[in-house]
Every structure is written in structure tokens, then in C-alpha cells.
Amino acid sequence: MKKNYTALQLLRFIQRSYAQGWEDSVRRYEELYPKSVATRRRRFQAKKVALTFLLLFTVKLLVAQELTQTIRGRVIDQQSQAVVVGANIIVQNSDPLLGSSTDADGNFRIANVPIGRHTLTVTSIGYENAVIPELVIGSGKEVILTIRLTESLVQMEEIVISAADQEKGKPSNDLAYISARSFTVEETKRYAASVNDPARMALSFAGVASNDDESNNIVIRGNSPRGLLWRIEGVEVPNPNHFGDIGASGGGISMLSVNMLDNSDFYTGAFPAEYGNASSGVFDIKLRKGNNEKREYAFQAGVLGVDFAAEGPFSKNSKASYLVNYRYSTLAVLSQLGIEVNGDAIPNFQDAAFKVHVPTKKAGSFSLWGVGGLSRQEIDDPEETESFRYNMGTAGLSHVYFFGKKTYLESIVSYAQSLNAFSDEEPPFSYNFEERFRKSSLRGSFLLNHKFSARHTLRTGVIASHLNFDLLAQGARDTLSFTEVDSDGSTQLWQGYAQWQFRATEALTFNAGLHQMYFRLNEQQSLEPRIGMRWAFAPRQTLSAGFGVHSRVDPLVNYFATFRQNPDEPYTQPNRNLDLTKSRHYVVGYERTLRDDLRLKVEAYYQQLYDVPIGLSTGSDVPWYAAYSLINYQEGVVDFPLGNNGTGRNYGLELTLEKFFTQNYYFMLTTSLFESKYTPLNGEEYNTRFNGNHVVNFLGGKEFKVGRNKNNVLGLNFRISWVGGNRYTPVDIAASREAGQAIVQWDQPYAAQVPDYFRPDVRVSYRWNRARYSSILSLDVQNVINRSNVFTRFYSASEGDMVDSFQLGLIPILNYRIEF
């Protein structure tokens, strides 16, 4: 039978044959001409070496023409997480056809996959087909996947592979049907202006906006950014962003490195029952496992930071793996090297993360993980000395144990600690102020999932949190001292949930759940029903609906904030018994696949907010107090009396038109039209601070294969954002000029709005693929036209008029990355 050789195998065969022929020739020559053997041997040796180098050079050229990589991973059941044996994984449009099947442990391996973008089709008897699109295969790192299949309700005799089976953006959580999508690490890297930050990447999604270029705080459907929940590896964590203020959910720079991230989920409303203590949105971040077969590294240097990642197995015979990453601020590095950096407050930060994964045959799998960061900024000026710090760290031990093929228990024990510290001293004004908020939490989370059949799945869980705190905020002006917070102690937060999934038919799925939350500090609780539905009522068309009650515990400093009417009275804690802020989410959605790589998605929502803390007085002595509501609160301490008498409502329509990454290009158009209103104590309804009314994003990109052998990739990406301007409370100009200070019209809170925000961003990248490594040079240019977007307006007594405060201008962010 004729054998087929690859170019490399063929050259190695020729080389071996030549070597064997040379030995035979030498042997015959020695027999005939024994006296000149040495001379002839040297000549033959020289020819052998020359030809060997020629062959090796030719091999190198041929290998360079077709660089390849390995795709491997695991296929599991979506509901039960049990391994799927015998699943077929095929690389679409590969010639010759490349593919593999899963073994007894659910693992598969596809070797020699050409670099570039590829789509996988996954089929298995008894399961619905799956398509994994837009995989980026580079020469520097193996691609390791976890693929989830949904058990079919109808046993099919023939399996038909169709590109329409793909559901790009479908959340990993199989109980989420609406207002949810997954995002990939590749998207976080690729989207213009995301700069490897999940929160900034999410600004491209429908219903999401930012009100400040300097922060990655995000406004979801008109809600305050403080309603966002961050979870890492299944448990709640403190704000994982550098330079985060007290009570904030964002900051200047993310602590989450793309070297650590796995595909994760993002929610904008009506969350499944397992998510609690969130009112606006959820980031459910997953950390990937390290490569358990070979050691791999990544180094990255750019304007934001210098970081290094390493991963690999603990030994050749072990399936356990490690993954670690460390990053340090580039500006801080330059400053320590003695290089002058312009600016009076150089941001100094560093962060680290790790994950150790240890699978066992009988005791389940264990994961030890952690994420942490340190950040500080200081100003030393003759008129002001200011220092700001935010430190955060969290670590956990996760264990997954399978009771047969239908039931698993996930247990997580985690510990987290955070510090917000701020000090300000202004000698010319005899003023000083200090904040120091230390918080820690010990959490235990237990999730039990049982799949009764292909139709019925039940998921239940308990989350117990022990919260410690040491809170201090005090200062002095002239001879008068004041205290905002001074308290320490501990309390608990208990959560329990249950959720049932019922698949009535292949096209129709329901879920119903209940989440219970109890806050031990003031014995406040919330019972939260959740329901969802997804119906594929026609080919390529789907209707979805969801409802949920959601609540949020306020930052602890607000419960312990002190208050007194005048300096002669003792301090009190008027907000100690504040109830949980609650909201009801109603969402309906429609999806249509216009063609295999083009999808239209529309969602309409209505949110009722109630038990919202608001100011308790309508008196004219403090006019702003009557208009105050925590709906408009983003960060900081509230040190005056509040009551849960406020309400609010958000409603809107969102549209997403998305073309997946096919034929080397993609685009996504998202449009959101919305209203965000609130009602304080006087019963009147006003715009919230975050009511921008509209958000439009258009992003896209194209890749070009370049280089002599088309192994390199030039990427061009863009994003154009058009967002309603930030709101502010108007000022009576005439009265302000007469009084010499701003006279704010508190009877019209947030009635005024700055001009619309418009910003185009561009990202250019170039990837070199080599036999053993790949490198990427990228340039993100934010606000490429250097437009002066207005942040807010305020009254200037010196100018006697309103003055604009502007957002950031053009910002180029250069970055170099190498993977090997």
C-alpha cells in the first residue's frame, strides 16, 4: 500500500536514506582503497554535513509555510457536568478533515491544526449539536476547551451538522435564558478600547454605558453602578479594580488579567436564582486551568503595566496544573528607574493571580485560586497633601465531587479582604481628613445539582458569609472636629436558593427558582422569586422572557455612618436599620438568525425599584436633602439620616445586530433607548443621575493574513459610541451671581444634561506566528479624534457662569505581548 508522507516526514526519510547510503559507500570504499580511507571519509563527512544543513533549512522553510497548533479539551453534559464519551469534534472546512473523539474521561485532542481562525462542530448520539465559533489558533499556546452539550429529548438516527446550530454568546449557565451573554478572552483582547478589561469590553453590549472615562464603572439599564455584583469562581468578591472608592463597583484599571480569564458570563437583568445581592448586573468571572501537559509562558509590556504569566503541569505523570500571573505598573517602574514621569499623582499598582487545579480519580477535583491587587496614588503639594490607597485580595478552595453521572456537589470556601484609605491635609485652610475602611469576609458556598432526566434538572445551594469590619472616617476644620464613621465588629449574610429547569420540548424550556437573603446586622430579609422561559417557536426564531425580584445590601459604612444636628449633641447611627434596596425585573426578548453568521436580538424591559433609601426631610433648611436618593449614589459615605421610602423605575428597548467573525471580519451594532426615573419623599418623579436616554455603539473589525507565508495577522478594529450626556442639577445663574456662590435649583434635580457623548476608538494589532512562539504588537487609540466630551457643568464664582469639566481626550495605549 502506498504511504502518504507529509513534507517534513518525507525529508526526514530522505535524510535517513542518505545517511544509510553513505555508510554503505564508506564500507565498500574501505575494502577497495584502504590507504585513502581517511581522506575520503573527511570528504564524505563534509558533504554529509552540507547536505544535512541544506535539508534542515528546507525543512524549516516548509514548516514555516504551515505552522500548526493543538486543540484539546473536554466535553461534558451541560446540566450534570458529567463527561460525554464518544463525542466527535471536527474542525470545519479543514482539508484534509481534522477531528477527534472523546475518550473514557471525556478528553479529546486534535493535533496539527493550521494557525488562524477555526470553527469546531461537536456531535454526540443523544445530544444536541454544538458549534464553537471564532477560535483563534496561534503558534504560541495550545487551545484548551471545555465544551458543554445539551442532552437531546429526541433520539435522532442521523446527525446533521449545521452552522445555524451555533449560539455565539450563549451563557455558560444553562439556567440563564435572557439578558445574559458569555464573553470570551479573545473578545476582551480584540474589542477596541477594551484594553483587556472585562468592564470596558462590556460597554459595547446593549444597555451598558459609562458616565466617566477615567473609571470602568458601568451603568446598566440606567441603574447605579453600585448595583453590580462581581463573582470569581462562583463566589462574591470585593471590587476587583484598582483605585476603587468605597462602595464603588469599578475603578481605574482592572485587576483581572486576560492571562487568567476563561470564558465568563455577564448579566444585565432577571438573573437566575443562584445570583443574589445584586440589583443591576452580574459579572460571573471564571479563571481558566493551566495547561496540564506542557509549560507555557506569556510576557506583556505596555503603557498600563508589565506582566508575566506561567502555566504547566507539576510533573510529566501528573494531571494537576498551575497558572500564575503578576503585573506591575509601567509608570511606577519608570519612576523607580529614575525616569521622569510627568504628572503630580503617578498611579502605582500591582496585582497577582493564581490557580492550582488538582483532579483525582475518586475524591473529585480541587482548585486553589486567588486574585489580589495593591494600588495607591499620592499628591504632595505646598497647598495640599493627599494620599489614596485601595488594596484587595481574595483566595478560595473549590471542590467538585460527582455522585454518579447525574449529581455533583460544588463546595467553595473563600476569604477576602479589602482596604480603602484616604487622607487629605490642606494647611492653608486648616483642614485635614482621614478615611480607613477595612473589611474582610469568610464565605462558604455549597451548590448541589441533580439531573433527574433530560427534561428535569434541580439546582440548590447555600451561601454563608461572615463579614468583619473596621470603619473610620474623621477630620477637622479649624477647631471643629467631626466623625463620619467610627465602628468595628462583625455580622453575617445568609443566602439560599433553589432552581428547577423543565424542558417541555426540544424548543420550549422553563425554569422557576427562589432566592432567600437574610442580613443579620439588622435582621432584614428578602424573598425573591425568579422565573424564565425560552421558546424556539420557528426555525431560527426564539422568544424569551424573564422575571425576578432582586435586592442589594448597601455598603457597610452607610449602616454605621454617624450623624448629629449640632456640635453639642451626641452622635447617632440613624441608618443602622435600613432595609435592603429591592427591584423587580420584567424582560421579554426576541432573537432571529438572519443567516448562519448574522443574528438580530431585541429585548424590552421594565424595572420597579422600591425600598430605596432617600432623604427624610423636605425642609427648606437643607434643600438638597429632599431630593436625595441612593439611586443616584455611585460611591462614598452617606452620613445623614435615610429612610426606605423611595422608589424608581427603569424601562427601555435594546437592539443588537451582530455578525460573527466569519470571512475574516465581524461587526456589532447595539442600540438602547431608555428612561430612568426616581421619586424622593415629596412624591414627584425626576430623572436619575444616570438617565442618558440613549446609547448607540457600532464596532467591528477585519483581519488580514500577511507575510511571505501568510502566517502573520494584521487586525484592524474600531468602535464608535454615541451616548446621552451626563445629567446635572441646574443652577440659577442670576441668583448665584448675586450671592457670589452657586444657587442650585434642587426642585429640579438632574433636569439638565450636558451635550451628547461621542467617541470613536481604534485598535491596530499585528501578530507574528513562529514555530515555537507568537507575538502581538497592538495600539489602542481611545478618542482618536480627540473630541472634548463634557463630563459635567458647575458654577464658577470667579467667572460668574457655568463652566464645563471635560472627559479624557486622545489616549494611545501601546502594548507588546509574546506567548511561548
KEFIMI-311654 format. One record per residue (C-alpha): z, y, x; residue in three letters. Coordinates in steps of 0.25 Angstrom, whole numbers, padded with zeros to 4 digits, always signed. Example, Ala and Ser with C-alpha at 12.3 -4.5 7.8 and 13.67 -1.06 7.14 Angstrom:
BEGIN
+0031-0018+0049ala/+0029-0004+0055ser/
END
This chain:
BEGIN
+0000+0000+0000met/-0004+0014+0005lys/+0008+0022+0009lys/+0010+0037+0005asn/+0015+0046+0017tyr/+0020+0060+0016thr/+0015+0069+0027ala/+0028+0068+0034leu/+0029+0053+0033gln/+0014+0051+0038leu/+0017+0060+0050leu/+0029+0052+0054arg/+0021+0039+0052phe/+0010+0044+0062ile/+0021+0049+0072gln/+0027+0035+0072arg/+0014+0028+0073ser/+0010+0037+0085tyr/+0023+0034+0091ala/+0021+0019+0090gln/+0007+0020+0095gly/+0012+0028+0107trp/+0022+0017+0111glu/+0011+0006+0109asp/+0001+0014+0118ser/+0012+0016+0129val/+0015+0001+0129arg/+0000-0003+0131arg/-0002+0008+0142tyr/+0010+0003+0150glu/+0004-0011+0150glu/-0009-0006+0156leu/-0005+0006+0164tyr/+0009+0004+0169pro/+0008+0015+0180lys/+0005+0027+0172ser/+0014+0024+0160val/+0024+0035+0163ala/+0013+0046+0163thr/+0006+0040+0151arg/+0020+0039+0144arg/+0022+0054+0146arg/+0008+0058+0141arg/+0011+0049+0128phe/+0024+0055+0127gln/+0019+0069+0127ala/+0008+0066+0117lys/+0019+0060+0108lys/+0028+0072+0109val/+0016+0081+0106ala/+0011+0073+0094leu/+0025+0072+0089thr/+0027+0087+0089phe/+0014+0088+0082leu/+0017+0078+0071leu/+0031+0085+0069leu/+0025+0099+0068phe/+0015+0093+0058thr/+0026+0087+0050val/+0033+0100+0050lys/+0021+0107+0044leu/+0019+0096+0034leu/+0034+0097+0030val/+0033+0112+0029ala/+0022+0111+0019gln/+0030+0103+0009glu/+0045+0106+0010leu/+0053+0097+0001thr/+0068+0096-0004gln/+0076+0086-0012thr/+0080+0088-0027ile/+0092+0079-0031arg/+0104+0079-0040gly/+0110+0072-0052arg/+0106+0070-0067val/+0118+0070-0077ile/+0119+0069-0092asp/+0121+0084-0098gln/+0132+0080-0107gln/+0140+0069-0100ser/+0137+0073-0085gln/+0134+0058-0083ala/+0123+0055-0073val/+0110+0051-0078val/+0104+0039-0071val/+0089+0037-0070gly/+0085+0051-0073ala/+0071+0055-0068asn/+0069+0068-0061ile/+0055+0073-0058ile/+0050+0085-0050val/+0040+0091-0060gln/+0025+0093-0054asn/+0029+0086-0041ser/+0017+0079-0034asp/+0020+0068-0031pro/+0030+0067-0042leu/+0044+0069-0037leu/+0056+0063-0044gly/+0069+0055-0044ser/+0078+0047-0054ser/+0093+0048-0054thr/+0102+0036-0048asp/+0114+0030-0054ala/+0122+0043-0050asp/+0112+0052-0057gly/+0107+0057-0044asn/+0092+0060-0040phe/+0085+0064-0028arg/+0070+0070-0027ile/+0066+0072-0012ala/+0054+0079-0006asn/+0053+0089-0018val/+0044+0101-0013pro/+0051+0114-0012ile/+0049+0124-0023gly/+0052+0125-0038arg/+0052+0112-0046his/+0056+0107-0059thr/+0063+0094-0062leu/+0061+0085-0074thr/+0073+0075-0077val/+0071+0064-0087thr/+0080+0052-0091ser/+0079+0042-0102ile/+0089+0046-0113gly/+0090+0061-0108tyr/+0082+0073-0112glu/+0072+0078-0101asn/+0077+0089-0092ala/+0069+0099-0083val/+0075+0106-0071ile/+0066+0118-0068pro/+0065+0128-0057glu/+0071+0120-0046leu/+0070+0127-0032val/+0068+0117-0021ile/+0070+0123-0007gly/+0069+0117+0006ser/+0084+0121+0010gly/+0092+0113+0000lys/+0091+0101-0009glu/+0091+0104-0024val/+0103+0096-0031ile/+0103+0096-0046leu/+0112+0091-0058thr/+0103+0088-0070ile/+0108+0087-0084arg/+0101+0078-0094leu/+0104+0078-0109thr/+0104+0065-0116glu/+0093+0063-0126ser/+0096+0060-0140leu/+0083+0053-0142val/+0079+0042-0132gln/+0065+0044-0128met/+0056+0034-0123glu/+0047+0043-0116glu/+0051+0055-0107ile/+0042+0067-0107val/+0045+0078-0097ile/+0042+0092-0101ser/+0044+0105-0095ala/+0049+0110-0108ala/+0062+0101-0106asp/+0067+0111-0096gln/+0078+0121-0101glu/+0080+0131-0090lys/+0093+0138-0091gly/+0100+0127-0099lys/+0115+0128-0096pro/+0121+0116-0089ser/+0132+0116-0100asn/+0125+0107-0111asp/+0134+0113-0122leu/+0128+0127-0120ala/+0117+0130-0129tyr/+0115+0145-0130ile/+0118+0158-0122ser/+0119+0149-0109ala/+0110+0146-0097arg/+0111+0140-0084ser/+0106+0147-0071phe/+0102+0141-0058thr/+0106+0145-0044val/+0091+0147-0042glu/+0091+0158-0053glu/+0103+0165-0047thr/+0096+0166-0034lys/+0082+0169-0040arg/+0084+0180-0051tyr/+0082+0194-0046ala/+0095+0202-0044ala/+0104+0190-0046ser/+0107+0189-0031val/+0113+0175-0032asn/+0123+0180-0043asp/+0124+0172-0056pro/+0129+0184-0064ala/+0118+0193-0059arg/+0108+0182-0061met/+0113+0181-0076ala/+0109+0196-0078leu/+0095+0190-0080ser/+0099+0182-0092phe/+0099+0187-0107ala/+0111+0194-0112gly/+0116+0197-0098val/+0117+0211-0091ala/+0125+0219-0080ser/+0131+0232-0082asn/+0133+0235-0067asp/+0124+0232-0055asp/+0136+0231-0046glu/+0142+0219-0053ser/+0138+0206-0058asn/+0146+0208-0071asn/+0137+0203-0082ile/+0137+0208-0097val/+0133+0196-0106ile/+0128+0200-0120arg/+0136+0213-0120gly/+0149+0207-0116asn/+0158+0212-0105ser/+0156+0205-0092pro/+0171+0201-0092arg/+0168+0190-0103gly/+0160+0182-0093leu/+0167+0168-0088leu/+0164+0163-0075trp/+0165+0148-0073arg/+0163+0140-0060ile/+0163+0125-0060glu/+0168+0125-0074gly/+0180+0134-0073val/+0182+0148-0075glu/+0183+0157-0063val/+0187+0171-0059pro/+0175+0181-0058asn/+0167+0175-0046pro/+0161+0188-0042asn/+0164+0197-0030his/+0170+0211-0033phe/+0175+0207-0047gly/+0184+0216-0054asp/+0196+0211-0063ile/+0191+0206-0076gly/+0177+0206-0072ala/+0167+0194-0072ser/+0158+0199-0061gly/+0157+0207-0048gly/+0148+0212-0037gly/+0144+0199-0031ile/+0145+0184-0036ser/+0154+0175-0028met/+0145+0163-0033leu/+0135+0159-0022ser/+0122+0153-0026val/+0124+0143-0015asn/+0135+0137-0024met/+0130+0138-0038leu/+0124+0127-0047asp/+0116+0130-0060asn/+0126+0136-0069ser/+0127+0141-0083asp/+0128+0155-0089phe/+0132+0158-0104tyr/+0131+0171-0112thr/+0138+0167-0125gly/+0143+0156-0134ala/+0147+0147-0123phe/+0151+0132-0124pro/+0165+0129-0127ala/+0169+0126-0113glu/+0168+0140-0109tyr/+0180+0149-0112gly/+0186+0162-0108asn/+0172+0169-0109ala/+0166+0179-0119ser/+0153+0184-0113ser/+0147+0173-0104gly/+0150+0162-0094val/+0145+0159-0080phe/+0147+0144-0078asp/+0145+0142-0063ile/+0142+0129-0057lys/+0144+0126-0042leu/+0134+0116-0036arg/+0137+0104-0028lys/+0134+0104-0013gly/+0123+0094-0008asn/+0129+0081-0006asn/+0118+0075+0003glu/+0115+0085+0013lys/+0121+0098+0019arg/+0114+0111+0015glu/+0117+0126+0018tyr/+0113+0139+0014ala/+0115+0153+0020phe/+0113+0166+0014gln/+0114+0181+0018ala/+0111+0193+0010gly/+0115+0207+0006val/+0126+0201-0003leu/+0132+0190+0007gly/+0131+0180+0017val/+0134+0165+0012asp/+0133+0151+0017phe/+0133+0138+0009ala/+0134+0124+0014ala/+0134+0111+0006glu/+0133+0096+0008gly/+0139+0082+0008pro/+0153+0079+0014phe/+0147+0067+0021ser/+0134+0059+0020lys/+0140+0048+0011asn/+0147+0058+0002ser/+0142+0063-0011lys/+0152+0075-0010ala/+0147+0088-0007ser/+0151+0102-0003tyr/+0146+0116-0005leu/+0151+0129+0001val/+0147+0144+0001asn/+0152+0156+0008tyr/+0147+0171+0007arg/+0152+0184+0013tyr/+0147+0198+0010ser/+0136+0203+0019thr/+0141+0217+0019leu/+0154+0212+0023ala/+0148+0204+0035val/+0140+0216+0039leu/+0152+0225+0039ser/+0161+0215+0047gln/+0149+0215+0057leu/+0151+0230+0059gly/+0138+0233+0052ile/+0140+0246+0044glu/+0138+0244+0029val/+0136+0256+0020asn/+0146+0257+0008gly/+0160+0261+0006asp/+0164+0247+0000ala/+0158+0235+0006ile/+0159+0223-0003pro/+0165+0212+0005asn/+0165+0198-0001phe/+0164+0183+0002gln/+0164+0171-0007asp/+0164+0156-0005ala/+0162+0143-0014ala/+0162+0128-0012phe/+0160+0116-0020lys/+0164+0102-0015val/+0159+0090-0024his/+0164+0076-0023val/+0159+0065-0032pro/+0166+0052-0033thr/+0162+0039-0039lys/+0174+0037-0048lys/+0182+0049-0049ala/+0171+0059-0053gly/+0167+0071-0045ser/+0175+0082-0039phe/+0171+0096-0035ser/+0180+0106-0028leu/+0174+0120-0029trp/+0177+0135-0026gly/+0172+0149-0027val/+0178+0162-0021gly/+0176+0176-0016gly/+0182+0188-0010leu/+0177+0202-0012ser/+0182+0216-0008arg/+0177+0230-0007gln/+0185+0242-0001glu/+0183+0257+0000ile/+0190+0265+0010asp/+0188+0280+0008asp/+0197+0292+0010pro/+0198+0295-0004glu/+0199+0280-0009glu/+0203+0266-0004thr/+0198+0255-0013glu/+0198+0240-0012ser/+0193+0229-0021phe/+0194+0214-0020arg/+0190+0202-0029tyr/+0193+0188-0024asn/+0191+0176-0032met/+0192+0161-0029gly/+0191+0148-0037thr/+0191+0134-0034ala/+0191+0121-0042gly/+0191+0106-0042leu/+0182+0099-0052ser/+0181+0085-0056his/+0171+0078-0065val/+0175+0063-0070tyr/+0166+0055-0079phe/+0172+0045-0089phe/+0159+0037-0090gly/+0146+0043-0093lys/+0150+0051-0105lys/+0162+0058-0102thr/+0166+0067-0090tyr/+0179+0076-0087leu/+0177+0088-0078glu/+0191+0093-0073ser/+0192+0106-0065ile/+0204+0113-0058val/+0201+0127-0052ser/+0209+0138-0046tyr/+0204+0153-0046ala/+0210+0166-0040gln/+0205+0180-0041ser/+0210+0193-0035leu/+0205+0207-0040asn/+0211+0218-0031ala/+0208+0233-0031phe/+0215+0245-0024ser/+0211+0259-0025asp/+0218+0271-0018glu/+0214+0286-0019glu/+0223+0294-0010pro/+0217+0308-0015pro/+0221+0304-0029phe/+0234+0297-0026ser/+0229+0285-0033tyr/+0230+0270-0030asn/+0227+0258-0038phe/+0228+0243-0035glu/+0223+0230-0043glu/+0227+0216-0039arg/+0223+0205-0049phe/+0226+0191-0044arg/+0222+0179-0053lys/+0222+0164-0052ser/+0219+0153-0061ser/+0221+0138-0061leu/+0211+0130-0070arg/+0210+0116-0075gly/+0197+0113-0083ser/+0194+0099-0089phe/+0181+0096-0097leu/+0179+0083-0104leu/+0165+0080-0108asn/+0161+0067-0116his/+0147+0064-0121lys/+0148+0055-0133phe/+0133+0053-0135ser/+0120+0060-0133ala/+0124+0068-0145arg/+0139+0072-0143his/+0146+0078-0131thr/+0160+0083-0131leu/+0166+0092-0120arg/+0180+0097-0120thr/+0189+0104-0110gly/+0201+0111-0106val/+0203+0123-0096ile/+0217+0127-0092ala/+0219+0140-0083ser/+0232+0145-0077his/+0230+0159-0073leu/+0239+0167-0063asn/+0238+0182-0061phe/+0244+0193-0053asp/+0239+0206-0058leu/+0242+0220-0053leu/+0235+0234-0055ala/+0243+0246-0052gln/+0241+0260-0046gly/+0246+0275-0045ala/+0240+0288-0047arg/+0248+0300-0041asp/+0263+0296-0044thr/+0259+0288-0056leu/+0258+0272-0055ser/+0252+0263-0065phe/+0251+0248-0067thr/+0239+0241-0074glu/+0243+0227-0072val/+0255+0220-0065asp/+0257+0206-0069ser/+0257+0192-0063asp/+0258+0178-0069gly/+0250+0167-0075ser/+0244+0162-0088thr/+0235+0151-0094gln/+0222+0150-0101leu/+0219+0137-0108trp/+0205+0133-0113gln/+0200+0121-0121gly/+0186+0117-0127tyr/+0178+0106-0133ala/+0163+0106-0136gln/+0155+0096-0143trp/+0140+0094-0142gln/+0131+0088-0152phe/+0117+0085-0150arg/+0111+0082-0164ala/+0097+0080-0160thr/+0089+0082-0147glu/+0086+0096-0152ala/+0099+0100-0158leu/+0113+0101-0151thr/+0126+0107-0156phe/+0139+0110-0149asn/+0153+0114-0154ala/+0165+0118-0146gly/+0179+0125-0146leu/+0185+0133-0134his/+0200+0136-0135gln/+0206+0146-0126met/+0221+0150-0124tyr/+0227+0161-0115phe/+0241+0158-0112arg/+0245+0173-0108leu/+0245+0178-0122asn/+0242+0165-0130glu/+0229+0170-0134gln/+0219+0159-0138gln/+0204+0158-0143ser/+0198+0146-0151leu/+0183+0147-0148glu/+0173+0138-0156pro/+0159+0136-0149arg/+0146+0130-0155ile/+0132+0129-0151gly/+0118+0123-0155met/+0105+0121-0149arg/+0093+0116-0157trp/+0079+0114-0151ala/+0072+0115-0165phe/+0058+0115-0160ala/+0051+0111-0147pro/+0054+0122-0137arg/+0063+0130-0146gln/+0078+0130-0147thr/+0089+0137-0155leu/+0103+0138-0150ser/+0116+0144-0156ala/+0130+0146-0151gly/+0143+0152-0156phe/+0156+0153-0148gly/+0170+0160-0148val/+0173+0165-0134his/+0185+0172-0128ser/+0190+0178-0115arg/+0203+0181-0108val/+0204+0195-0103asp/+0207+0197-0088pro/+0222+0195-0086leu/+0224+0209-0081val/+0221+0214-0095asn/+0233+0206-0101tyr/+0243+0211-0091phe/+0238+0225-0090ala/+0249+0235-0091thr/+0250+0248-0100phe/+0259+0260-0102arg/+0257+0272-0110gln/+0264+0281-0100asn/+0271+0280-0087pro/+0285+0280-0093asp/+0282+0267-0101glu/+0283+0253-0096pro/+0270+0245-0094tyr/+0266+0235-0105thr/+0255+0224-0105gln/+0248+0227-0119pro/+0237+0217-0117asn/+0245+0205-0114arg/+0241+0198-0127asn/+0227+0202-0128leu/+0219+0191-0135asp/+0206+0184-0130leu/+0193+0192-0132thr/+0184+0184-0140lys/+0170+0183-0145ser/+0161+0175-0154arg/+0147+0172-0149his/+0135+0169-0158tyr/+0122+0165-0151val/+0108+0160-0156val/+0097+0157-0147gly/+0082+0152-0147tyr/+0074+0146-0136glu/+0059+0143-0135arg/+0052+0137-0124thr/+0039+0145-0124leu/+0033+0136-0113arg/+0039+0126-0103asp/+0043+0137-0093asp/+0046+0149-0103leu/+0057+0150-0113arg/+0062+0160-0123leu/+0076+0161-0127lys/+0083+0171-0137val/+0098+0172-0140glu/+0105+0181-0151ala/+0120+0182-0150tyr/+0131+0189-0157tyr/+0145+0190-0151gln/+0158+0195-0158gln/+0169+0199-0149leu/+0183+0200-0154tyr/+0198+0201-0150asp/+0192+0211-0139val/+0203+0219-0132pro/+0202+0234-0135ile/+0210+0247-0134gly/+0221+0248-0145leu/+0221+0263-0147ser/+0211+0273-0154thr/+0220+0285-0150gly/+0213+0297-0144ser/+0222+0298-0132asp/+0214+0287-0125val/+0201+0287-0132pro/+0194+0277-0123trp/+0205+0267-0127tyr/+0200+0266-0141ala/+0186+0262-0136ala/+0191+0251-0126tyr/+0187+0237-0127ser/+0187+0225-0117leu/+0173+0222-0122ile/+0169+0234-0112asn/+0178+0229-0101tyr/+0172+0223-0089gln/+0183+0223-0078glu/+0196+0229-0074gly/+0210+0230-0081val/+0213+0235-0095val/+0227+0241-0094asp/+0229+0247-0109phe/+0232+0240-0122pro/+0221+0232-0129leu/+0220+0224-0141gly/+0211+0213-0146asn/+0205+0222-0158asn/+0191+0224-0152gly/+0178+0217-0156thr/+0164+0217-0151gly/+0150+0211-0153arg/+0138+0208-0145asn/+0125+0204-0151tyr/+0111+0203-0145gly/+0098+0195-0143leu/+0093+0189-0130glu/+0079+0184-0126leu/+0075+0176-0113thr/+0061+0173-0109leu/+0061+0164-0097glu/+0050+0158-0089lys/+0055+0147-0080phe/+0052+0146-0065phe/+0038+0140-0066thr/+0025+0142-0059gln/+0034+0150-0048asn/+0038+0161-0058tyr/+0049+0164-0069tyr/+0053+0175-0078phe/+0064+0178-0088met/+0065+0189-0098leu/+0079+0192-0105thr/+0081+0202-0115thr/+0095+0205-0122ser/+0097+0215-0134leu/+0112+0216-0137phe/+0123+0225-0143glu/+0137+0224-0138ser/+0148+0231-0147lys/+0163+0233-0147tyr/+0173+0238-0157thr/+0186+0244-0152pro/+0199+0248-0160leu/+0192+0259-0168asn/+0183+0249-0175gly/+0170+0256-0170glu/+0159+0248-0163glu/+0154+0252-0150tyr/+0144+0248-0139asn/+0151+0240-0128thr/+0150+0244-0114arg/+0140+0232-0111phe/+0131+0235-0123asn/+0118+0237-0115gly/+0109+0233-0127asn/+0098+0226-0119his/+0096+0218-0107val/+0082+0214-0102val/+0079+0206-0090asn/+0066+0201-0084phe/+0066+0193-0072leu/+0056+0183-0065gly/+0051+0179-0052gly/+0040+0171-0045lys/+0039+0163-0032glu/+0028+0161-0023phe/+0027+0149-0013lys/+0023+0155+0000val/+0022+0152+0015gly/+0012+0143+0022arg/+0016+0130+0015asn/+0021+0137+0002lys/+0035+0133+0005asn/+0041+0147+0004asn/+0044+0154-0009val/+0043+0169-0012leu/+0051+0173-0024gly/+0050+0186-0032leu/+0060+0188-0043asn/+0063+0201-0052phe/+0072+0205-0063arg/+0071+0217-0072ile/+0083+0221-0080ser/+0083+0231-0091trp/+0097+0233-0097val/+0104+0243-0107gly/+0112+0253-0099gly/+0127+0252-0098asn/+0136+0259-0108arg/+0146+0270-0107tyr/+0154+0279-0116thr/+0148+0293-0117pro/+0155+0306-0112val/+0156+0319-0120asp/+0149+0328-0109ile/+0153+0341-0115ala/+0168+0337-0117ala/+0168+0331-0103ser/+0163+0344-0096arg/+0173+0352-0103glu/+0185+0342-0100ala/+0180+0340-0085gly/+0180+0325-0087gln/+0173+0314-0095ala/+0176+0314-0110ile/+0172+0300-0114val/+0167+0298-0129gln/+0176+0286-0131trp/+0172+0286-0146asp/+0158+0281-0141gln/+0161+0270-0131pro/+0149+0265-0124tyr/+0140+0273-0133ala/+0132+0278-0121ala/+0122+0270-0112gln/+0116+0272-0098val/+0101+0270-0097pro/+0096+0256-0097asp/+0097+0248-0084tyr/+0084+0244-0078phe/+0083+0236-0065arg/+0072+0227-0058pro/+0077+0217-0047asp/+0068+0210-0038val/+0071+0197-0029arg/+0061+0192-0018val/+0064+0179-0011ser/+0057+0171+0000tyr/+0061+0156+0002arg/+0057+0149+0015trp/+0057+0134+0014asn/+0058+0126+0026arg/+0060+0111+0029ala/+0076+0112+0030arg/+0079+0125+0024tyr/+0075+0136+0015ser/+0078+0151+0016ser/+0077+0162+0006ile/+0076+0177+0008leu/+0078+0186-0004ser/+0079+0200-0008leu/+0085+0205-0021asp/+0082+0219-0025val/+0090+0224-0036gln/+0085+0236-0044asn/+0072+0236-0036val/+0068+0250-0041ile/+0082+0256-0038asn/+0083+0261-0052arg/+0096+0269-0055ser/+0102+0262-0067asn/+0114+0269-0073val/+0127+0262-0073phe/+0135+0271-0081thr/+0138+0286-0084arg/+0150+0294-0083phe/+0154+0309-0084tyr/+0155+0317-0071ser/+0165+0329-0072ala/+0159+0335-0059ser/+0145+0335-0065glu/+0149+0337-0080gly/+0139+0326-0085asp/+0137+0311-0085met/+0134+0304-0072val/+0126+0291-0070asp/+0132+0280-0062ser/+0121+0270-0057phe/+0119+0256-0055gln/+0114+0250-0042leu/+0101+0253-0036gly/+0091+0245-0028leu/+0099+0234-0021ile/+0091+0224-0011pro/+0098+0211-0009ile/+0093+0203+0003leu/+0097+0188+0005asn/+0093+0177+0014tyr/+0096+0162+0011arg/+0094+0149+0019ile/+0096+0135+0014glu/+0096+0123+0023phe/
END
